[in-house]
Amino acid sequence: MRKNLVVQLIYRIILCCVSFLACLLSLRIFYAGQGGRPMSWEILKYYTNLSNFVVFVVSLAVTIATAVRVLKGEREGYNRILLTFKFMTTVMILVTFLVVVFLLNSPANASYWLDVGNMSYHCLAPLLFVFDYILFEKKGTMSVFAPLYSLILPLVYVVYIFILGATVENFEYPYFFLNVREIGYGSVCLWVLALVAIFTVLGYLLWLWNRFGKFGGKWKFDFHGIRHTRREHEEG
Protein backbone atom coordinates (compact mmCIF):
# COMPACT_ATOMS: atom_id res chain seq x y z
CA MET A 1 0.00 0.00 0.00
CA ARG A 2 2.81 2.46 0.85
CA LYS A 3 4.37 1.97 -2.60
CA ASN A 4 1.07 2.21 -4.50
CA LEU A 5 1.34 5.35 -6.61
CA VAL A 6 -2.40 5.50 -7.29
CA VAL A 7 -3.14 5.53 -3.56
CA GLN A 8 -0.46 8.19 -3.08
CA LEU A 9 -1.97 10.29 -5.87
CA ILE A 10 -5.49 10.14 -4.43
CA TYR A 11 -4.21 11.07 -0.98
CA ARG A 12 -2.13 13.93 -2.35
CA ILE A 13 -5.00 15.34 -4.40
CA ILE A 14 -7.03 15.51 -1.17
CA LEU A 15 -4.04 17.08 0.59
CA CYS A 16 -3.69 19.72 -2.15
CA CYS A 17 -7.40 20.59 -1.96
CA VAL A 18 -7.31 21.00 1.83
CA SER A 19 -4.01 22.89 1.68
CA PHE A 20 -5.35 25.23 -1.02
CA LEU A 21 -8.42 25.94 1.10
CA ALA A 22 -6.16 26.63 4.09
CA CYS A 23 -4.17 29.14 2.02
CA LEU A 24 -7.35 30.88 0.84
CA LEU A 25 -8.64 31.14 4.38
CA SER A 26 -5.31 32.40 5.69
CA LEU A 27 -5.52 35.13 3.02
CA ARG A 28 -8.90 36.10 4.55
CA ILE A 29 -10.57 35.85 1.17
CA PHE A 30 -13.68 34.43 2.80
CA TYR A 31 -13.01 36.12 6.17
CA ALA A 32 -13.41 32.68 7.75
CA GLY A 33 -11.67 32.33 11.09
CA GLN A 34 -10.37 35.90 10.90
CA GLY A 35 -13.08 37.86 12.71
CA GLY A 36 -14.15 39.52 9.49
CA ARG A 37 -10.91 41.48 9.13
CA PRO A 38 -9.99 42.33 5.52
CA MET A 39 -6.89 41.06 3.79
CA SER A 40 -3.70 43.06 4.31
CA TRP A 41 0.07 42.62 4.03
CA GLU A 42 0.11 41.60 7.70
CA ILE A 43 -0.97 38.09 6.80
CA LEU A 44 2.67 37.66 5.76
CA LYS A 45 3.95 38.12 9.29
CA TYR A 46 2.32 34.96 10.62
CA TYR A 47 4.38 31.78 10.70
CA THR A 48 1.20 29.73 10.36
CA ASN A 49 0.31 31.40 7.06
CA LEU A 50 3.81 31.25 5.61
CA SER A 51 4.27 27.60 6.57
CA ASN A 52 0.93 26.72 4.97
CA PHE A 53 1.96 28.47 1.75
CA VAL A 54 5.14 26.37 1.66
CA VAL A 55 3.12 23.21 2.36
CA PHE A 56 0.81 23.93 -0.58
CA VAL A 57 3.70 24.56 -3.00
CA VAL A 58 5.51 21.37 -1.96
CA SER A 59 2.28 19.33 -1.98
CA LEU A 60 1.37 20.57 -5.45
CA ALA A 61 4.83 19.81 -6.83
CA VAL A 62 4.86 16.27 -5.38
CA THR A 63 1.28 15.62 -6.52
CA ILE A 64 2.06 16.70 -10.08
CA ALA A 65 5.18 14.51 -10.11
CA THR A 66 3.14 11.55 -8.83
CA ALA A 67 0.39 12.15 -11.41
CA VAL A 68 2.92 12.22 -14.26
CA ARG A 69 4.33 8.86 -13.18
CA VAL A 70 0.84 7.32 -12.89
CA LEU A 71 -0.10 8.61 -16.36
CA LYS A 72 3.06 7.01 -17.70
CA GLY A 73 1.84 3.67 -16.37
CA GLU A 74 3.87 3.39 -13.16
CA ARG A 75 1.99 1.82 -10.28
CA GLU A 76 4.59 1.39 -7.54
CA GLY A 77 7.32 3.58 -6.10
CA TYR A 78 8.02 6.52 -3.85
CA ASN A 79 8.36 10.26 -4.20
CA ARG A 80 11.55 11.28 -6.03
CA ILE A 81 11.55 15.09 -5.78
CA LEU A 82 12.28 17.67 -3.07
CA LEU A 83 13.21 14.91 -0.62
CA THR A 84 15.15 17.00 1.88
CA PHE A 85 13.00 20.10 1.45
CA LYS A 86 9.86 18.03 1.99
CA PHE A 87 11.40 16.70 5.20
CA MET A 88 12.17 20.28 6.31
CA THR A 89 8.62 21.37 5.47
CA THR A 90 7.17 18.44 7.42
CA VAL A 91 9.05 19.49 10.56
CA MET A 92 8.06 23.12 10.01
CA ILE A 93 4.33 22.45 9.67
CA LEU A 94 4.35 19.94 12.53
CA VAL A 95 5.62 22.68 14.82
CA THR A 96 2.88 24.96 13.47
CA PHE A 97 0.31 22.42 14.57
CA LEU A 98 1.84 21.78 18.00
CA VAL A 99 2.57 25.42 18.90
CA VAL A 100 -0.85 26.68 17.83
CA VAL A 101 -2.80 23.89 19.50
CA PHE A 102 -0.87 23.69 22.77
CA LEU A 103 0.60 27.17 23.19
CA LEU A 104 -1.54 29.76 21.43
CA ASN A 105 -5.04 28.33 21.38
CA SER A 106 -7.36 26.36 23.64
CA PRO A 107 -8.42 23.05 22.08
CA ALA A 108 -10.81 22.59 25.02
CA ASN A 109 -12.90 25.46 23.67
CA ALA A 110 -15.67 24.17 21.39
CA SER A 111 -15.52 27.30 19.24
CA TYR A 112 -11.97 26.34 18.24
CA TRP A 113 -13.19 23.19 16.53
CA LEU A 114 -16.10 24.99 14.85
CA ASP A 115 -13.81 27.57 13.24
CA VAL A 116 -13.20 26.55 9.60
CA GLY A 117 -10.03 28.62 9.43
CA ASN A 118 -8.50 27.11 12.56
CA MET A 119 -9.34 23.60 11.44
CA SER A 120 -7.93 24.01 7.95
CA TYR A 121 -4.60 25.81 8.42
CA HIS A 122 -3.89 24.84 12.03
CA CYS A 123 -4.96 21.19 12.00
CA LEU A 124 -6.13 19.50 8.80
CA ALA A 125 -3.56 20.73 6.29
CA PRO A 126 -0.61 20.27 8.71
CA LEU A 127 -1.65 16.78 9.79
CA LEU A 128 -2.41 15.61 6.25
CA PHE A 129 1.04 16.78 5.15
CA VAL A 130 2.77 15.12 8.11
CA PHE A 131 0.96 11.83 7.47
CA ASP A 132 1.85 12.02 3.78
CA TYR A 133 5.49 11.94 4.86
CA ILE A 134 4.97 9.21 7.46
CA LEU A 135 2.92 6.98 5.18
CA PHE A 136 4.47 7.35 1.76
CA GLU A 137 8.12 8.45 1.88
CA LYS A 138 10.81 5.89 1.23
CA LYS A 139 12.75 4.66 4.24
CA GLY A 140 16.44 5.26 4.79
CA THR A 141 16.76 8.28 2.51
CA MET A 142 17.37 11.16 4.92
CA SER A 143 20.81 12.40 5.93
CA VAL A 144 21.59 12.72 9.63
CA PHE A 145 21.89 16.46 8.97
CA ALA A 146 18.34 16.81 7.62
CA PRO A 147 16.87 17.74 11.04
CA LEU A 148 19.47 20.51 11.34
CA TYR A 149 18.54 21.81 7.89
CA SER A 150 14.99 22.02 9.25
CA LEU A 151 16.11 24.86 11.52
CA ILE A 152 16.92 27.12 8.57
CA LEU A 153 13.38 28.25 7.66
CA PRO A 154 12.23 28.97 11.25
CA LEU A 155 15.39 30.96 12.00
CA VAL A 156 15.00 32.93 8.78
CA TYR A 157 11.44 33.67 9.92
CA VAL A 158 12.67 34.97 13.30
CA VAL A 159 15.16 37.30 11.57
CA TYR A 160 12.39 38.42 9.21
CA ILE A 161 10.15 39.35 12.18
CA PHE A 162 13.00 41.21 13.89
CA ILE A 163 13.57 43.20 10.69
CA LEU A 164 9.88 44.04 10.43
CA GLY A 165 9.81 45.04 14.10
CA ALA A 166 12.76 47.36 13.60
CA THR A 167 11.59 48.96 10.36
CA VAL A 168 7.78 49.05 10.40
CA GLU A 169 6.26 51.79 12.52
CA ASN A 170 3.92 50.53 15.27
CA PHE A 171 4.54 46.97 14.17
CA GLU A 172 2.37 44.44 16.00
CA TYR A 173 4.31 41.30 16.72
CA PRO A 174 2.41 38.17 15.64
CA TYR A 175 3.32 36.10 18.71
CA PHE A 176 3.97 37.08 22.31
CA PHE A 177 7.23 35.12 22.48
CA LEU A 178 8.71 37.26 19.67
CA ASN A 179 7.53 40.59 21.03
CA VAL A 180 10.78 42.26 22.03
CA ARG A 181 8.96 45.41 23.17
CA GLU A 182 6.96 43.48 25.75
CA ILE A 183 9.36 40.81 27.01
CA GLY A 184 12.76 42.04 25.80
CA TYR A 185 15.43 40.48 23.61
CA GLY A 186 16.70 38.24 26.41
CA SER A 187 13.34 36.53 26.89
CA VAL A 188 12.77 36.34 23.15
CA CYS A 189 16.13 34.63 22.72
CA LEU A 190 15.21 32.11 25.42
CA TRP A 191 11.94 31.38 23.62
CA VAL A 192 13.77 31.01 20.32
CA LEU A 193 16.27 28.60 21.90
CA ALA A 194 13.40 26.58 23.35
CA LEU A 195 11.68 26.42 19.96
CA VAL A 196 14.96 25.48 18.26
CA ALA A 197 15.25 22.61 20.74
CA ILE A 198 11.68 21.54 19.91
CA PHE A 199 12.40 21.68 16.18
CA THR A 200 15.57 19.65 16.65
CA VAL A 201 13.89 16.95 18.75
CA LEU A 202 10.94 16.65 16.36
CA GLY A 203 13.31 16.61 13.41
CA TYR A 204 15.33 13.74 14.80
CA LEU A 205 12.20 11.82 15.77
CA LEU A 206 11.04 12.11 12.17
CA TRP A 207 14.54 11.16 11.02
CA LEU A 208 14.41 8.04 13.20
CA TRP A 209 11.08 7.16 11.59
CA ASN A 210 12.71 7.52 8.17
CA ARG A 211 15.61 5.34 9.32
CA PHE A 212 13.39 2.54 10.67
CA GLY A 213 12.34 0.01 8.09
CA LYS A 214 12.99 -3.32 6.52
CA PHE A 215 16.64 -3.44 5.53
CA GLY A 216 18.23 -6.69 4.38
CA GLY A 217 15.02 -8.53 5.17
CA LYS A 218 14.96 -7.37 8.81
CA TRP A 219 13.08 -4.58 10.56
CA LYS A 220 15.69 -2.31 12.10
CA PHE A 221 17.17 1.18 12.29
CA ASP A 222 19.65 2.00 9.53
CA PHE A 223 22.33 4.29 10.96
CA HIS A 224 24.97 3.65 8.31
CA GLY A 225 24.17 6.42 5.86
CA ILE A 226 21.99 6.36 2.81
CA ARG A 227 22.54 2.88 1.49
CA HIS A 228 20.35 3.16 -1.53
CA THR A 229 22.02 4.03 -4.79
CA ARG A 230 20.41 6.53 -7.11
CA ARG A 231 19.30 3.72 -9.38
CA GLU A 232 17.72 1.79 -6.51
CA HIS A 233 15.92 4.92 -5.38
CA GLU A 234 14.48 5.53 -8.84
CA GLU A 235 13.34 1.93 -9.11
CA GLY A 236 11.82 2.08 -5.62
VOGU-3710 file (C-alpha; in Angstrom, 3 decimals, decimal comma):
1> mrknlvvqli> 0,000/0,000/0,000  2,807/2,458/0,853  4,367/1,973/-2,597  1,070/2,207/-4,497  1,343/5,353/-6,615  -2,398/5,502/-7,295  -3,136/5,531/-3,558  -0,456/8,191/-3,078  -1,966/10,292/-5,868  -5,489/10,139/-4,427
11> yriilccvsf> -4,210/11,066/-0,982  -2,127/13,932/-2,353  -4,998/15,344/-4,395  -7,028/15,506/-1,171  -4,037/17,081/0,588  -3,695/19,716/-2,150  -7,400/20,592/-1,961  -7,312/21,002/1,828  -4,012/22,886/1,682  -5,347/25,226/-1,021
21> lacllslrif> -8,424/25,939/1,103  -6,157/26,629/4,089  -4,175/29,139/2,015  -7,346/30,876/0,835  -8,638/31,143/4,384  -5,315/32,401/5,687  -5,517/35,129/3,024  -8,899/36,099/4,545  -10,567/35,850/1,172  -13,685/34,429/2,804
31> yagqggrpms> -13,009/36,119/6,166  -13,410/32,682/7,749  -11,668/32,327/11,094  -10,375/35,898/10,902  -13,077/37,860/12,708  -14,150/39,519/9,489  -10,911/41,477/9,128  -9,991/42,332/5,517  -6,892/41,056/3,786  -3,701/43,064/4,308
41> weilkyytnl> 0,066/42,618/4,031  0,114/41,605/7,703  -0,974/38,088/6,802  2,665/37,658/5,755  3,951/38,120/9,287  2,318/34,956/10,622  4,380/31,783/10,703  1,201/29,732/10,359  0,309/31,400/7,061  3,813/31,250/5,607
51> snfvvfvvsl> 4,274/27,597/6,566  0,933/26,721/4,970  1,961/28,472/1,749  5,135/26,374/1,656  3,115/23,211/2,356  0,814/23,929/-0,581  3,699/24,563/-2,997  5,510/21,369/-1,959  2,276/19,333/-1,976  1,371/20,571/-5,446
61> avtiatavrv> 4,828/19,805/-6,828  4,862/16,274/-5,375  1,277/15,623/-6,520  2,058/16,697/-10,080  5,179/14,509/-10,112  3,140/11,549/-8,833  0,389/12,151/-11,412  2,920/12,224/-14,258  4,326/8,863/-13,182  0,844/7,322/-12,893
71> lkgeregynr> -0,102/8,614/-16,358  3,062/7,006/-17,704  1,845/3,666/-16,374  3,872/3,386/-13,162  1,991/1,819/-10,284  4,592/1,389/-7,540  7,323/3,576/-6,102  8,020/6,522/-3,852  8,359/10,261/-4,197  11,547/11,284/-6,028
81> illtfkfmtt> 11,547/15,089/-5,783  12,277/17,668/-3,073  13,205/14,907/-0,622  15,153/16,996/1,882  13,002/20,104/1,450  9,857/18,031/1,992  11,397/16,701/5,205  12,174/20,277/6,311  8,619/21,368/5,471  7,173/18,445/7,422
91> vmilvtflvv> 9,052/19,488/10,564  8,061/23,115/10,012  4,332/22,449/9,668  4,349/19,936/12,532  5,621/22,683/14,823  2,884/24,963/13,469  0,307/22,416/14,575  1,841/21,783/17,998  2,569/25,418/18,899  -0,854/26,681/17,828
101> vfllnspana> -2,800/23,889/19,497  -0,871/23,690/22,765  0,599/27,167/23,187  -1,535/29,761/21,430  -5,040/28,327/21,383  -7,356/26,365/23,637  -8,422/23,050/22,084  -10,807/22,586/25,017  -12,896/25,462/23,669  -15,671/24,171/21,392
111> sywldvgnms> -15,517/27,299/19,238  -11,971/26,344/18,245  -13,188/23,186/16,525  -16,096/24,989/14,853  -13,807/27,567/13,237  -13,204/26,547/9,602  -10,032/28,622/9,432  -8,497/27,107/12,560  -9,338/23,597/11,443  -7,927/24,014/7,953
121> yhclapllfv> -4,601/25,815/8,417  -3,890/24,841/12,028  -4,961/21,190/11,998  -6,133/19,498/8,803  -3,561/20,728/6,290  -0,608/20,274/8,712  -1,652/16,785/9,785  -2,409/15,609/6,249  1,037/16,779/5,154  2,768/15,119/8,111
131> fdyilfekkg> 0,958/11,831/7,474  1,852/12,025/3,784  5,486/11,936/4,861  4,967/9,210/7,462  2,916/6,977/5,179  4,471/7,351/1,759  8,122/8,454/1,882  10,810/5,886/1,227  12,749/4,657/4,239  16,440/5,257/4,793
141> tmsvfaplys> 16,765/8,279/2,508  17,367/11,158/4,923  20,808/12,396/5,934  21,595/12,719/9,628  21,886/16,459/8,969  18,340/16,810/7,622  16,867/17,738/11,040  19,469/20,511/11,338  18,538/21,807/7,894  14,986/22,024/9,246
151> lilplvyvvy> 16,113/24,855/11,520  16,916/27,125/8,573  13,384/28,246/7,658  12,233/28,968/11,249  15,394/30,960/12,003  14,998/32,935/8,779  11,437/33,671/9,920  12,670/34,973/13,297  15,161/37,298/11,575  12,387/38,418/9,211
161> ifilgatven> 10,151/39,349/12,181  13,002/41,210/13,886  13,573/43,203/10,693  9,877/44,041/10,427  9,807/45,039/14,098  12,761/47,364/13,602  11,590/48,958/10,360  7,777/49,045/10,404  6,255/51,790/12,518  3,921/50,526/15,266
171> feypyfflnv> 4,543/46,972/14,172  2,372/44,443/16,005  4,307/41,300/16,717  2,409/38,174/15,642  3,322/36,098/18,714  3,966/37,076/22,314  7,228/35,124/22,480  8,707/37,261/19,671  7,530/40,593/21,034  10,782/42,264/22,028
181> reigygsvcl> 8,961/45,406/23,174  6,962/43,481/25,753  9,356/40,810/27,014  12,765/42,040/25,796  15,434/40,483/23,609  16,697/38,243/26,405  13,343/36,533/26,892  12,767/36,335/23,155  16,133/34,626/22,719  15,206/32,106/25,417
191> wvlalvaift> 11,942/31,376/23,621  13,775/31,009/20,325  16,271/28,604/21,895  13,396/26,578/23,348  11,682/26,421/19,959  14,961/25,480/18,257  15,250/22,608/20,738  11,684/21,536/19,914  12,401/21,685/16,181  15,571/19,650/16,647
201> vlgyllwlwn> 13,892/16,951/18,747  10,941/16,647/16,365  13,313/16,614/13,412  15,334/13,738/14,795  12,204/11,815/15,768  11,042/12,114/12,170  14,544/11,159/11,024  14,405/8,041/13,200  11,082/7,164/11,588  12,710/7,518/8,171
211> rfgkfggkwk> 15,607/5,344/9,317  13,388/2,544/10,672  12,340/0,014/8,093  12,987/-3,324/6,525  16,638/-3,441/5,528  18,229/-6,686/4,383  15,018/-8,533/5,171  14,957/-7,374/8,810  13,083/-4,578/10,561  15,688/-2,312/12,099
221> fdfhgirhtr> 17,169/1,184/12,288  19,646/2,000/9,533  22,333/4,294/10,962  24,973/3,645/8,313  24,169/6,418/5,859  21,988/6,360/2,806  22,542/2,880/1,491  20,346/3,159/-1,532  22,024/4,034/-4,789  20,411/6,530/-7,107
231> reheeg> 19,299/3,718/-9,383  17,724/1,790/-6,514  15,919/4,917/-5,380  14,481/5,533/-8,837  13,339/1,935/-9,110  11,824/2,082/-5,619
//
